[in-house]
């Protein structure tokens, strides 16, 4: 693999072996100048294409094109709404397939998941048979944790 190019990475030399999966590790130089050690299967599979600079560039482009984000740049207070809730938790991610923030489908278990973080901890992390049950649990958790001014009683919502 020495001399081959994978995305922005050029393989310099072999750098040992991964103890977990026995894959060879390769030292690579990125086109930006950084040197990184990468698992060979991740390199060949296209999972790693740079030292991390590509991800940063793409993220920067997405941020620059997002008017809501750029108007709030430099002011961390503006990234929360009037209730103190992070704006990112209220907006649906492009990866969201359920159409409801905090609700997703897990193919492995064939169940719907509902989750909600409050003050850095999951207060809802539970699976359900149906999407409607998961949506209802998420809405209930939002009401309990986001729309009350008094202290929340954690027994009001069972976390699993």
LINJO-V412166 format. One record per backbone hydrogen bond with DSSP energy under -1.0 kcal/mol. NH is the residue of the N-H (numbers start at 1). CO is the residue of the C=O. E is the energy in kcal/mol with one decimal. If there is no record, write none. Layout:
BEGIN
NH & CO & E
NH & CO & E
END
This chain:
BEGIN
3 & 11 & -2.6
4 & 1 & -2.4
6 & 9 & -3.2
8 & 49 & -3.3
9 & 6 & -2.3
10 & 29 & -2.4
11 & 4 & -2.7
12 & 27 & -3.4
13 & 27 & -1.3
15 & 25 & -3.4
18 & 23 & -3.5
22 & 18 & -1.8
25 & 16 & -2.6
26 & 38 & -2.9
27 & 13 & -3.1
28 & 36 & -3.5
29 & 10 & -2.7
30 & 34 & -3.3
31 & 8 & -1.1
33 & 30 & -2.1
36 & 28 & -2.6
38 & 26 & -3.0
40 & 24 & -2.9
43 & 39 & -1.9
44 & 40 & -2.8
45 & 41 & -2.0
46 & 43 & -1.1
47 & 42 & -1.7
48 & 42 & -1.4
56 & 52 & -1.9
57 & 53 & -2.4
58 & 54 & -2.6
59 & 55 & -2.5
60 & 56 & -2.5
61 & 57 & -2.3
62 & 58 & -2.2
63 & 59 & -2.5
64 & 60 & -2.5
65 & 61 & -1.7
66 & 63 & -1.2
70 & 66 & -2.6
71 & 67 & -2.2
72 & 69 & -1.1
75 & 72 & -1.9
78 & 75 & -1.3
79 & 76 & -1.3
80 & 77 & -1.3
81 & 85 & -2.7
84 & 81 & -2.1
87 & 79 & -2.7
89 & 86 & -1.2
90 & 87 & -1.3
91 & 87 & -1.1
96 & 93 & -1.7
103 & 100 & -1.8
104 & 113 & -2.2
106 & 111 & -3.0
110 & 106 & -1.6
111 & 106 & -1.3
112 & 128 & -2.8
113 & 104 & -3.7
114 & 126 & -2.7
115 & 102 & -2.4
116 & 124 & -2.2
118 & 121 & -3.1
121 & 118 & -1.4
123 & 116 & -2.6
124 & 116 & -1.5
126 & 114 & -2.3
128 & 112 & -3.2
134 & 130 & -1.6
135 & 131 & -2.7
136 & 132 & -2.3
137 & 133 & -2.2
138 & 134 & -2.2
139 & 135 & -2.7
140 & 136 & -2.4
141 & 137 & -2.4
142 & 138 & -2.5
143 & 139 & -2.3
144 & 140 & -2.6
145 & 141 & -3.1
146 & 142 & -2.6
156 & 153 & -2.2
END
